[in-house]
Amino acid sequence: MIDDKKILLVCSPYYKDITTNLIKGASDLLKSKSVDYKILNVPGALEVAPAIKLVLDKSLNKPFFDGFVALGCVIRGETYHFEIVANESSRALIDLSINYSIPIGNGILTVSNKDQALRRSDPKQLNKGADAALACLSLINIKNSINYE
């Protein structure tokens, strides 16, 4: 059950149309579950995890958010830069989630071309924004259901 939860959507609008779709998918899903959310934009996929960590550091005594959803897109280009951004943004999110026990849904698309990104971001098609929000909510439920007594 997700009562009184707040999620931060951390978004890289480098590909604005794709990220807008991802945000729509995530926000529609969160609204359907009556979950409050805020949006924070960062320049690129590599800045998503550091932004989450900065928010966490500011709220150590009383967390502002119960979970995070990372949204953005990395499209393969002609150089090795794609691999660096795709791998390191994902690694940073996993490290944050594991090291700090933070529910994070990863909706940063890593695709070969814009057509793939549009299909995966479209809320009426694959809806990966909603999938990332669902993953975050699932992790919050797991975290909240653990009873140490």
C-alpha positions in Angstrom: 0.0 0.0 0.0 1.4 3.4 -1.0 -0.2 5.9 1.5 1.2 9.4 1.8 4.2 8.7 -0.3 6.1 11.2 -2.3 8.3 10.4 -5.4 10.9 12.6 -7.1 11.1 12.2 -10.8 14.6 13.2 -11.8 14.6 13.9 -15.5 17.2 14.6 -18.1 15.4 16.5 -20.9 18.3 16.2 -23.3 15.8 14.7 -25.8 12.8 16.8 -24.7 10.1 15.0 -26.7 11.2 11.6 -25.3 11.6 12.7 -21.8 8.2 14.5 -21.9 6.6 11.1 -22.9 8.5 9.3 -20.1 7.3 11.9 -17.6 3.7 11.6 -18.9 3.8 7.8 -18.4 5.3 8.0 -14.9 3.1 10.8 -13.7 -0.1 9.2 -15.1 0.8 6.0 -13.3 1.5 7.8 -10.0 -1.7 9.9 -10.2 -3.7 6.7 -10.8 -2.3 5.4 -7.5 -2.8 8.7 -5.7 1.0 9.1 -5.2 2.3 12.7 -4.9 5.4 13.5 -7.0 7.7 16.4 -7.9 9.9 16.8 -11.0 13.5 17.9 -10.9 15.3 18.4 -14.3 19.0 17.9 -14.7 21.2 18.5 -17.8 21.9 14.9 -18.8 21.7 11.2 -17.8 25.0 11.4 -15.9 23.6 14.1 -13.6 20.6 12.1 -12.5 22.3 10.0 -9.8 24.3 12.9 -8.4 21.1 15.0 -8.2 19.4 12.2 -6.2 22.4 12.0 -3.8 22.3 15.8 -3.3 18.6 15.6 -2.4 19.3 12.8 0.0 22.1 14.7 1.6 19.9 17.7 2.2 17.2 15.5 3.8 19.1 13.0 6.0 17.2 13.6 9.2 13.8 13.5 7.5 13.7 12.3 3.9 11.7 14.6 1.5 11.0 11.6 -0.8 10.2 8.0 -0.4 11.7 7.0 -3.7 13.0 8.3 -7.0 12.3 7.7 -10.7 15.2 8.4 -13.1 13.9 9.4 -16.6 15.9 10.3 -19.7 17.3 8.9 -22.9 20.7 8.0 -24.3 20.8 7.3 -28.0 23.8 5.5 -29.6 25.9 7.8 -31.7 29.1 7.3 -33.6 31.5 7.4 -30.6 32.2 5.5 -27.5 30.4 8.2 -25.5 27.1 6.3 -25.6 28.6 3.3 -23.7 30.1 5.6 -21.1 26.9 7.5 -20.5 24.6 4.4 -20.6 26.8 2.3 -18.4 27.8 4.9 -15.9 24.4 6.4 -15.4 22.9 3.0 -14.7 25.8 1.9 -12.5 25.5 5.1 -10.4 21.7 4.5 -9.9 22.3 0.9 -8.8 25.1 2.0 -6.5 22.9 4.6 -4.9 20.0 2.3 -4.5 22.1 -0.5 -2.9 24.5 1.6 -0.8 21.8 3.8 0.7 18.7 1.5 0.5 16.8 3.9 -1.7 14.0 2.8 -4.0 14.9 4.0 -7.5 13.1 3.1 -10.7 15.4 3.4 -13.7 13.6 4.8 -16.7 16.7 6.1 -18.5 16.3 4.6 -22.0 19.4 3.4 -23.7 18.6 2.8 -27.4 20.2 2.6 -30.8 18.0 5.2 -32.5 15.3 7.8 -32.0 12.5 5.5 -33.3 13.3 3.0 -30.6 13.2 5.8 -28.0 9.9 7.1 -29.2 8.3 3.6 -29.0 9.7 3.0 -25.5 8.7 6.4 -24.2 5.2 6.7 -25.7 2.7 6.3 -22.9 0.4 4.5 -25.3 3.0 2.0 -26.4 5.7 0.5 -24.2 5.4 3.2 -21.5 8.8 2.8 -19.9 8.2 5.9 -17.7 5.2 4.1 -16.1 7.3 0.9 -15.8 10.0 2.8 -13.9 7.4 4.4 -11.6 5.9 0.9 -10.9 9.4 -0.4 -10.1 10.0 2.4 -7.6 6.6 1.8 -5.9 7.3 -1.9 -5.8 10.7 -1.3 -4.0 9.0 1.1 -1.6 6.4 -1.6 -0.8 9.3 -4.1 -0.2 11.2 -1.7 2.0 8.1 -0.9 4.1 7.0 -4.5 4.5 10.2 -5.7 6.1 9.5 -6.3 9.8 12.6 -6.6 12.0 10.8 -7.7 15.1 
